[in-house]
Amino acid sequence: MTEFAPDSLELNRKLPLWYQVSQSLRASILGRAPEAPLRLPTEDRLARHYGVSVLTMRQALKELEAEGLISRHRRRGTFIEPDARRARTVRLLGSVDTIVAQQSGEETTLLAHGPQPVPAAHAGHFPGMTEAMGYRRLRRDRESGEPVNWAENLIHPEVARHIDPADLVRGWPMTKVLRDAVGVRISRITDTVEARLADPETAKLLDVPLLSPILHYTGVTYDHAGRVVDVVRIHYRGDRFSFSVTVEAGAGDGV
């Protein structure tokens, strides 16, 4: 393959087409594999790929060129800039220790904490409860100071009584706080990851354009008795993270 192959996109006709195309192509470029070609298809081919006019495609490419992600050369074509940032991988490797390590190493700001209504989507995790303790945190890269993700935790009230917010301010992941500071015996954590577009709040917190690609992670933590103690939603910048899962076979397992 001599040309870069962008991801497909289902267009929303209520939003500017050039913007949707530019953001989709932007996410494809930043999340590309190291060995992927740098040459982009022609404007005509890209327009057919996305199902838009050449003028719309040209406007989308102009936006990416202004960001420094691509360069356009007369008669030679359009190329991805080699130093365009690559995505960092979110790895879920199946152990609490690994999850703690994954979430560590970033500067944390505690945005807010306090009782809040249990959303209907999580009512099944907190049966019979109308309120739980909410924590909202923003994480930044320690070197650049750039926001990389923000998290919303909903904690079981009995467990939340033992949480010291200072532990979160010093950068401890909530999983570490629950296990090491509170003493919760964690039995398992279930994970869901999906792609979304940045809503106004997420766009503002992560300093990205509205409708930018966002990696949305939901984790549900259970204690040894099978009780849900934490439901977390983490919003990762789509231009800084990708998603990878490693499944290790146990003794006697077939592949």
Solvent accessible surface area in square Angstrom, and as a share of the most:
residue,aa,sasa,rsa
1,M,178,0.79
2,T,115,0.67
3,E,31,0.14
4,F,12,0.05
5,A,63,0.49
6,P,15,0.10
7,D,90,0.46
8,S,95,0.61
9,L,60,0.30
10,E,164,0.74
11,L,31,0.15
12,N,69,0.35
13,R,164,0.60
14,K,187,0.79
15,L,52,0.26
16,P,71,0.45
17,L,47,0.23
18,W,70,0.25
19,Y,35,0.13
20,Q,18,0.08
21,V,0,0.00
22,S,0,0.00
23,Q,6,0.03
24,S,17,0.11
25,L,0,0.00
26,R,22,0.08
27,A,28,0.21
28,S,9,0.06
29,I,0,0.00
30,L,1,0.01
31,G,42,0.40
32,R,14,0.05
33,A,47,0.36
34,P,103,0.65
35,E,142,0.64
36,A,22,0.17
37,P,34,0.21
38,L,63,0.32
39,R,92,0.33
40,L,4,0.02
41,P,14,0.09
42,T,75,0.43
43,E,38,0.17
44,D,76,0.39
45,R,120,0.44
46,L,1,0.00
47,A,4,0.03
48,R,172,0.63
49,H,81,0.36
50,Y,9,0.03
51,G,49,0.47
52,V,19,0.11
53,S,62,0.40
54,V,51,0.29
55,L,133,0.66
56,T,25,0.14
57,M,0,0.00
58,R,107,0.39
59,Q,86,0.38
60,A,0,0.00
61,L,1,0.01
62,K,139,0.59
63,E,62,0.28
64,L,0,0.00
65,E,72,0.32
66,A,90,0.70
67,E,74,0.33
68,G,42,0.41
69,L,18,0.09
70,I,4,0.02
71,S,26,0.17
72,R,74,0.27
73,H,71,0.32
74,R,205,0.75
75,R,223,0.81
76,R,139,0.51
77,G,27,0.26
78,T,14,0.08
79,F,42,0.17
80,I,1,0.01
81,E,48,0.22
82,P,90,0.56
83,D,122,0.63
84,A,9,0.07
85,R,101,0.37
86,R,100,0.37
87,A,27,0.21
88,R,90,0.33
89,T,39,0.23
90,V,3,0.02
91,R,114,0.42
92,L,17,0.08
93,L,70,0.35
94,G,77,0.74
95,S,51,0.33
96,V,34,0.19
97,D,93,0.48
98,T,35,0.20
99,I,13,0.06
100,V,16,0.09
101,A,71,0.55
102,Q,35,0.16
103,Q,21,0.09
104,S,41,0.26
105,G,54,0.52
106,E,11,0.05
107,E,82,0.37
108,T,15,0.09
109,T,61,0.35
110,L,36,0.18
111,L,66,0.33
112,A,50,0.38
113,H,97,0.43
114,G,20,0.19
115,P,95,0.60
116,Q,58,0.26
117,P,100,0.63
118,V,20,0.12
119,P,45,0.28
120,A,97,0.75
121,A,90,0.70
122,H,19,0.08
123,A,50,0.39
124,G,71,0.69
125,H,53,0.24
126,F,2,0.01
127,P,104,0.65
128,G,91,0.87
129,M,59,0.26
130,T,112,0.65
131,E,91,0.41
132,A,3,0.03
133,M,47,0.21
134,G,3,0.03
135,Y,5,0.02
136,R,68,0.25
137,R,2,0.01
138,L,10,0.05
139,R,7,0.03
140,R,76,0.28
141,D,33,0.17
142,R,139,0.51
143,E,169,0.76
144,S,79,0.51
145,G,33,0.31
146,E,42,0.19
147,P,10,0.07
148,V,1,0.00
149,N,2,0.01
150,W,5,0.02
151,A,0,0.00
152,E,29,0.13
153,N,5,0.03
154,L,9,0.04
155,I,0,0.00
156,H,11,0.05
157,P,50,0.31
158,E,96,0.43
159,V,6,0.03
160,A,7,0.05
161,R,176,0.64
162,H,107,0.48
163,I,15,0.08
164,D,74,0.38
165,P,41,0.26
166,A,45,0.35
167,D,12,0.06
168,L,0,0.00
169,V,83,0.48
170,R,134,0.49
171,G,14,0.13
172,W,74,0.26
173,P,3,0.02
174,M,5,0.02
175,T,10,0.06
176,K,51,0.21
177,V,0,0.00
178,L,0,0.00
179,R,75,0.27
180,D,70,0.36
181,A,50,0.38
182,V,32,0.18
183,G,52,0.50
184,V,16,0.09
185,R,160,0.58
186,I,30,0.15
187,S,64,0.41
188,R,120,0.44
189,I,32,0.16
190,T,60,0.35
191,D,55,0.28
192,T,80,0.46
193,V,36,0.21
194,E,73,0.33
195,A,89,0.69
196,R,116,0.42
197,L,102,0.51
198,A,1,0.01
199,D,70,0.36
200,P,99,0.62
201,E,79,0.36
202,T,4,0.02
203,A,9,0.07
204,K,174,0.74
205,L,37,0.19
206,L,0,0.00
207,D,108,0.56
208,V,17,0.10
209,P,57,0.36
210,L,88,0.44
211,L,37,0.19
212,S,2,0.01
213,P,29,0.18
214,I,8,0.04
215,L,26,0.13
216,H,4,0.02
217,Y,8,0.03
218,T,28,0.16
219,G,0,0.00
220,V,12,0.07
221,T,4,0.02
222,Y,33,0.12
223,D,7,0.04
224,H,109,0.49
225,A,80,0.62
226,G,42,0.40
227,R,89,0.32
228,V,13,0.07
229,V,0,0.00
230,D,3,0.02
231,V,3,0.02
232,V,12,0.07
233,R,72,0.26
234,I,1,0.00
235,H,17,0.08
236,Y,12,0.05
237,R,11,0.04
238,G,17,0.16
239,D,5,0.03
240,R,37,0.13
241,F,9,0.04
242,S,41,0.27
243,F,88,0.37
244,S,32,0.21
245,V,78,0.45
246,T,63,0.37
247,V,134,0.77
248,E,147,0.66
249,A,63,0.49
250,G,43,0.41
251,A,114,0.88
252,G,87,0.83
253,D,85,0.44
254,G,73,0.70
255,V,189,1.08
